[in-house]
Structures are given as C-alpha cells and as structure tokens.
Amino acid sequence: MALFRRGAKDRTAQDETAAGVDAAEGAADQAGTAAAAHDGPAVQDATPEHPAPAVVDRSAGPWDSGEDVPAGPRVDLGALRLPGVHGMELRMEIDKKSGTVTAVGVTIDGSTLQMQAFAAPRTDGIWDEIREEIGESVRKQGGAVDDVPGPFGRELLARLPVRTPEGRTGHRPARFVGVDGPRWFLRGVITGRAAVDEEAAGTLEDLFRRTVVVRGTEARAPRDLLALTLPDQAAGVTPQTATPAAPTFDPLKRGPEITEIR
C-alpha cells in the first residue's frame, strides 16, 4: 500500500520545505554518489544473468546533448542545461572543502526539485540499484519508503525523518525520480507540496523532463558525479552567496550554497 497517494493534500509538505530538501539530499547522497573503484566506465555485454536494461522512452526528455533537442532558452550549468521558468529560484549547492558544485535545486511556488547527474555504464542502467540503496538508507534513518510507478518509470515515495523546531522528530514527504540515459543517469528529488500533490508537481516534472544532460566523451567511473558550474551571469542573473555552514556530517543539513532568482 502506498505511503500516500499522489494528489492528496498534506499540510506538512507545504511548510518548512527546506527541511524536507535537507533530509532528501542526505538520504540520496548516502546512497547514490559513491564511485566505482576502477578508472573507466564498466562495459558489460547483456547475458541471461545480466539482461540489458529496458529501453526508456526519452522522446519528450530528459535529453542528451548529442540528441536533437527542441529549441528554447536554457540555463547552462555545465553538466545540466535547465529550461528557464518564470519565478523560479535556483540554488547551487557547493562542497565547502573542494569548492565543487554538487547539485542544483529549483524552487517554484514553495516546492523544490533537486537534481544531480552521474556517469553510468554503456549497457546497464543504474536507477534500479540506486532506488534500492536510497530506500535502505531512508529506512535506516527511521523513515519509510514505497516503490511505485510514476511519469518517469519507477520512483520512490518517501517519508523522511526531520527535527522540528520544538526538538521533536517529524517526517517530510519526498519523491525520488530517476532516468537512465546514454552513459548517464539523472536523479531528481521533489519536496514540498509537489511531493504529494499531482497538480503542484506538474511544473517541476516538466522542468525535469525538459532538462538536457551534457555527459561529455571522457571515460568516467559509474556513479561519478558530473560536474556542475555556476550559471552564466551574462544571462542577467546575479547569484547571492549564502552564509557558509560549519562542517558537519549531519545528513539533514546542507552545506554552502548560492541562490538566485529568475
């Protein structure tokens, strides 16, 4: 039985969206960013024991940069090119030690979509494996998760543990979506009202669908994070640097970030 139905109203999803984003990022980071031990991407022929992944229909996106991508204004973030949506708030998350941009978060009408792109093998998709790891991580943290069909194939509906202002343990809903592309994998985490309300989710789902992934041709280990960059300031957007957070291993807290409004 599903944890909650898409389209149902959930007031906790409308409040303190940032707390839900933090918890979602922590669960996903623990499960989805470890690189393989070898230098190049694994190439494995399909066998009865290891069948080739099912072909994903990406005719409507997300697209690879080498494909025939529909024209339209997009924000160039290096490995990702995002369609511009009026009123969206763009947040770039930065690893404090390395200075690497690790993820992008897009907030629209109080709901947030966090995206990351990873390298993947030539033949095997990795979303099935990553879904299992995320689910295990969420359960270990005291949350609950349900694997259900969605607009991009299988996805996870999760209730993530968070600390309330009163010091109690509460839960926030989140949706983990993913798409396997040609030698890349795109993961999204939806929090806020869009995690439980189908109507509210439409804008973020459309943004995820119209995103272009720039994989590059260099050899990469599976699950290697594809590098993001800060948006081109020539586009008329001025980033604002947030106050750096102290170093922490708490998966419920984010690190330094840059926020901008379009």
Order of alpha helices (4+ residues) and beta strands (2+ residues): alpha-beta-beta-beta-beta-beta-beta-alpha-beta-beta-beta-beta-alpha-beta-beta-beta
